[in-house]
Amino acid sequence: MATSSDASTRPPMNSLELRIPPLALVLLFAFAMALLAWLLPGVAMARPGWALAAVAALPALAGAGFALAGVMAFRRAHTTVNPMTPGSSSSVVTTGVYRWSRNPMYVGFLLVLAGWAIFLGHPVAALLLPLFVTTMNRVQIVPEERVLQAKFGPAYADYRRRVRRWL
């Protein structure tokens, strides 16, 4: 007997929940941004070479650092870093970068993609950044939050009230 939670009866986005590794989404979006830049060369901005690379490196390096700080905080708390299995979490991490963002790894990924968009010098590529946020919210963050709320109850609810999802 099929239930409403059956994968065959769920809307398409529901079937993607917690199934695509976030890093794979980052790579997919980076590829799509590069593809758009290649397909629409007339929209590209002038690329001043090394200066553009230096400007692009700022958000990308900040993002990599922010994401790494999130991973390190999870490691210090001895909880899983695997975003595909939030139910394996052993605690709600609220220290370090988790004081400012509930999802510093995803904020870091967004900043890396922003750096990539700057490097590409293509405004259309930057238009994919809000789509990345929407996708991450829908297929990764909201499902993670459901699992963590069920597992940690009031402690997680309090954390959600105090700390923003992104920044």
N, C-alpha and C positions, 0 to 999 in steps of 0.2 A: 504494500500500500504506500503510495507516494504521500509525502508530507510537504507542507509549505516550505520546509527547510531543504527539500530536495534540490540538488544543483540544477536539475532539469526544469524546475519551476521558478527558480529565482531569476530576477532581472539580470541582464548580462554583467553589469558592474558588480553585483553581489557575488557572482561566481569568481570574480578576480580578487576578492578580499583576502588579504594575507597569502596570496599565491605567487605574487611576482616580487622577487627580492628588490628592495628599494634601490640598491646599487644598479640593478638591471634597468630600472626605470630611469635613473640618471643617465646611463649610457644610451638608452633609447631616445631620451629627450635631447641629449648632446648630438646624437646622429641626426635627428630630425631638424635641429637648429642648423647644422652644417648643410644638410640637404636643401633647406629653404634658402640659405645664403647662396648656394651653388645654382639653384633653379631660378633665383630672382637677382641676377647680378646687377641689374640697373638700379636697384634700390640701395645697394651697398654704399656705405660712407667711405670717404677717403681714408686710407690706412697709413698712418704716419710711421709705420715700422716699429722700431724698438720702443718708442714712447707708448704706443698703444699696448704693446705686450706688457710693459711695466704697469700701466694703469689696470689692465685686465688681471694681472697677477695679484693685485691688492685684494679684491673680494675673493678670488679663488684661494689664495693662501689663508686668508682669514676664515673662510669656510672650511678648509681642510683642518685648520687648527681647532675650530669650534666642534667639528664632528669628532675629531680625535679626542678632545677633552670629554665629550660625551661617552665615548667608548671607554676611556680610562676611568671615568666615574663608575660606570657599570662594573668594570673589572675590580675596582677597589671594594665595591659593595658585594662582590661575588654573586652577581646575578647574570642572567643570560644577555648576550649582546645580539642574539639571533632575533631579528624582527618578525620572522615567520612563525615564531612560537612564543607569543607574549605570555601564554599560560605557564611557561617554564620560569617566569620571573620569581625570584625569591624575596624581593623587597621593592618598595617604591623608593627610587633614588631621588632625593631632594636637595642634594649638596652639589657644590661645584657649579657647572654651567646649568644644572637642573634647577637652580634658584631663579634663573631668568627665562628659561624655556623648557617646556615639557618634552620638546623634540629637537634638541640641539644637533643631533646627527642630520636630521632632515633640513634644518636651517643651514647647516654647513653645506649640504648638497645643493641647496638653492643658491647659496653664495658662489659655489664653484660654477654652477651653470650661468650665473650672472657674469662672472669673469669670462666664461667662454663666449657669451653673447657679445661682450665688449671686444674681445679678441677678434671675433668674426667681423666686427664693424658693420653689423647688419641689423637695422631696427626691427625687421620682421622676425628675426631669430629671438629677439628679446620678448616678443609677444607670446612666446611659448612659456615664459616663466610663470604667469598666472595659471596657465593650464597645468603646469607641473604641480603647483601648490594644490589646486583643486583635485588633481588625480591622487596625490599623496594623502590628502585629507580623506578622500572617499575610499580608496582601496587599502590604505595602510593605517592611518592614524585613528580614524573613527572605530574600525574593528579592534585595534589594539586597546583603545580606551574602554570599549565594552568589556573586553576580557579582564583588564586590570580593575575596572570597577567591580565586576563580579568577584574577583579574587581578593581584593584588598578593601572593599567597602568604604567605610567612612574615612579611612586614612587617605585613600586615593581621591575621594570626593573633596576632601579638604585641600589637598594638593592642587586639584583642578581649579578650585576657587581662588587660590593664591597665585598661581603661575599660569601665564598665557601659553596657548598651544604652540605658537611660533616664537614671537618675541614681543 
